Amino acid sequence: MNTNSQVWQGAGRRIYIQEVGTRDGLQAEAAFVPTEDKIALVNALSDTGLAKIEVTSFVSPKAIPALRDAEQVLSQIRRVPGVVYTALVPNVRGAERAVESKADELNLVMSASESHNLSNLRMTREQSFAGLTEVLKAVQGANVAINVSLSCAFGCPMEGDVPMTVVLEWCRRFVEELGAGGVTLCDTTGMAYPTQVAELVRAFRQRWSSHELTLHFHNTRGMGLANVLAALDAGADRLDASLGGIGGCPYAPGASGNVCTEEVVHALILMGYDTGIDLPQLLAAARALPALIGHDVPSQILKAGRRLDLHPNLTDFDEIAARAVNR
């Protein structure tokens, strides 16, 4: 890795933080968060300086009942200029619903691993790619951006390592055949490690420097923040993260959620990166999350506070100090 202190300390470099908790996080929750609360949460997040918010997913309500109010939420949120409001779409009908609800961007998904794609989407990778092609044809002329998220880009829980050549070939097809404006490389089950991340980011950047590249990490094995820093050091400038660190993958039993938005932002601000985020406002949004979902969240910043959130001295501190001086 590059050990240049200018790189590791950020040097004012702009990093774009993209919130996925309102989709990737809430879809994993057993309790249904009321529609008006989802809208209020997105509105609060819109004021924090996030570059992009993945608001919801237009999947079948039977498959993910937690997001059955996708149209209402995306249609009724308050739009803040400069924030991109995106939605995950699995097929043509989902894309049409998202466009009707005024999504700025459609996020399409398939896996780099054949086993995971079959388990998660019930299709081969080629069938998924054909489906993504149909989605793009259906929304031509709709003035909506396209991003493709490639699951298991850093490893598959059934197959193990996924060769980098396979990952890059799918990226090539997304960019050159589909015409996608952006690609997200997803560490779906938390299998990524820093040197692997750096190698893949550099390889992507060398080939498609003008396309948006997003890194989507999970903290399943405690390497989330290390992977974030490795990605930035290798040239990445867009990161997905989830408020409170909620979310996870059903194919990684016991897996923890995505990297935590407020933890990532806290670390990057300390290192001198320009995130554009108002951290106190972000923390205020995160504090409201446990009441919405009915349980505690993984976020350590919510528990411990920021690095310089100092504690008051003991009430008898002056007396203790005086006794110590007079010993």
N, C-alpha and C positions, 0 to 999 in steps of 0.2 A: 504494500500500500504506500501511497505517497505520504511521506512524513513531514512535508513542508508545513510549517506552523501556520502560514497564511491560509492554506487549504483547511487544515483542521480547525482553525479558529474562525472560519467563515468569511472574514474580510469584507463584510457587507454584502455578500453574494445573495441574490434573490432566490428564495426557495418557495415553491407554490404548494400549499397544504390543502388537501382535498378531503372533505369529511364524508365518511361512508357509514357512520353509525346509524343514521336514520334509515338506511336500507340493510346493510350487512349486519348491523347490530340488532335492530328491532325485529328482523325476520327470524332471529333465533330465540326470541323471547316467548315464553309460554303464555304470558298475560298479554291481552290485546290493549295496546295504548290507544286511548280514544282519539278520534280524528282531530278534534280541536287541539289536543295536547301535542300531537305530531306537528300540526301547523305552527303552533306557538314555539316549539323547539326549533324547527327550521328557521322561523323568523328571528329567533334569538341568535342562532348560528350565523345568519346572514349579516348580522351587525358586527361580527368579530374580525372580519378581514379575510375569511377563507376564500380561496380562489375558486373552489368548486364544491358543490354539495350534491351527493348522490341521494336524492330525496326519497326514492321508493323503487319498487320493482313491479313491472306489469306482467307478472306471472299469473297463472290460474289461482283464483281465491281459494280453491280447494287444496292446492298444493301448499300455499303459504297464506293461511287465513290472517296472520298478523298484519299483512299488507293488503288486505282486501279493499281498503279505501284509497287505493293509489290515485284514481282520477280526482277525487275530492281534495286530497292533500296537494297534489301538484298544481291543480287549478286554482287553489285558494291561498297559497302562500304569497307573502309579499316579496316582490322581486327587487333586489338591490342591484343597481348598475355595477357591472364589473364582475359579478358572481355568476358562474355558469351553473345552471340547474340541470342535472343529468338524471337519467332513470335507466335501470337495467331492463332490457327487453329480451325475451327468449325466442320470439317468433314474429311472423308478420302481423298477426292480430295484436300482440303486445306492442309492437312498434306503432301501429296505427293509433292505438289508445294513447300512447305516450305523446305522439305528435298532436293529437286532438287536445291533449291536456297542456300543450305548450312547453314540452321539454326542449331545452336548448341543445341537448346532446343525448344520443342513444348509446348505451353501453351494452355491447353484445358480448357473449361469453361462450367459450369452449375450452377444452383442456388440451394440454400438450401430451397428455398420457391417454392412450386408448382405453385402458382399464378404468381410469377415473371418469373419462367422458361417458363410457357405457354405464357406469354406476350412477353418475350424477345426472346425465341428460338422456340416458336410454338410447343413445345413438353412437355410431362410429364417428371418428373425427371427420371423415370425408362427408358423412351425412350432415354433421353439424356445419361444416363449411358451406355446403350447398344451401343449408337453411339460412345462414348469414347472408349469402349472395341474394337469396330471395327477399330478405328484409331490406337490403340496400336498394333493390329494384323497386320495392313497394313505396319507399319514401323519397325517391328521386324527385327533386323539385320542391321538397318540403322545407328547405333551408334549415336543416338540422345537422349538427356535427355528428360524426361517427367515431366511437372509440371501441376497440376490441380488447377484452380482458382475456389473457391466456392463463388459465388455471394450471397449477402444478408445474410451473416453469422452472422450479428449483428442486423438484423431486415429487414422486408419486407414492402414496402410502401402500399401494399394491405392488408397484413395479420397481420401486427404488429410484435410483438416479435416472433422470431424463437427459439424454445427450444434448449438449448445447447446440449441436448442428440441427437437431430436430426442432428445438425452440426457435432458432433463428430462421429456419425454413418456413415455419408457420408465420412468423413475423413478416417475412418477405411476402407471403401470400396475402396477408392482411393489408399491407401497405401497397404492394404493386398490383395485385389482382382485384382486391376489393376497393382500394382507394381510401382506406381508413386514415383519418387524420391523426389518430393517436393509438398507442398500444400500451396496455398495462400488463406488466409481468407480475404474476401473482404467486406468492409463497403460501399457497392455499392451506397447507397443513403444518406450517412452521418448520420446514426441513432445510431452509436456506442457511448458509454460513458465509461470513464476510468475504473471503477470498473468491468464492464462487460468484457471489453477487457482483463484486468488482469486475470480474472477467466478463460476465454476461452484459453488464451495463456498457463497458467499453466496446464490446463487439457490436452491440446495437447502435451505439452512437457513431461508430466509424462508418456504418452502412447507411444509416438514415438520420443524419444530424438535424434535418429540418422538421422532423416529425416529433410530436409530443410523446415522451416516454414517462410513464408513471410506474413507480414501484409500490407494490401492495404486500406488506409484510404482516405476518402473525407472530405472536410472541410465545408460541407453544412451548418452545424449549429455552426460553429466556434470552434469545439472541436478537430480538427485534430491534433494539436501539443500535446494537453493533452493526446490524445489517443496514440500517438507515444510514449510518455514518460511512460505511463502505460504499454504498450507492452514491452518496453525495461526493465522496472523494474521487469516484470514477467518472463523474460528470452528470449524474442525474440531478434534476431540479424540481421534480414533482413527486409528491408522496401522498398516498392514501393513508388515512388514519381514522380511528373510531373513538368518538367521545366516550370517556370513561374506560376505554379498552374493552368494550363489549363486543360480542360476536364470536365466531368460531366456525368450525367445519364439522359436519356430521360424520365425515369419514376419517376423522382423527379423534378417536375416543379419549375423553378427558382433556381435549385441547382447550387452551385458553383462547382469548379473543385476539382481535387485531391489535397492532401497536396502538398505544393510547395517544389521542390527539394532544391533550394538554401536556403529557410527559415529553412527547417529541418536540413540541413548540418550546417548552421550558428549556430543554437541553440546547436547542438550536439558537435561541435568543442568547443564552449564556455564552455560546461559542462565537457570537458575533454575526450570525446569519440574519438576513432580512427576511422574516416570514410574513410581514404585513399583518400579523395577528395581534389583536388586543388581548393579551393573556388574562387580565382580570375578567374581562367579559366572557372569555372562553371558559374560565373556571366557574363563573356564575352559572353558565349553561350546564356544565358538568355536575354541579351540586344539585341541580334539579332532577337529574336522571334517576337516582335510586328511588325516589318517590313515584316516578312514572312507571318503572318496571317492577317495583316491589321487592328489590333486593340490593345489596351492596354491589359496587363495581370494582374492578381490579385496580383502578387508578391509584398510584402511590402519592401523586401530588395532592390529590384531594385529602389524603390521610395525613401526610407529613407537612404539607404546605410548600411554598417555593423556597429556594435555597436561603434567601434572606428575609423570610417571614420569621422574624426573631421572637423569642419568648421573653416575658418580663422576668426580672430578677425576683428572688425570694423576698417576701415582705420584710424579713429581718436582715436583708443583705448588707445594709450599712453597718449594722451591729457586728455581723460576722466579719466584715472587712476590717473594722476597727480593732477587733480582738486579734485578728491575724497579724496586723501591723504592729501591735503592741506586745507580741510574744517575745 
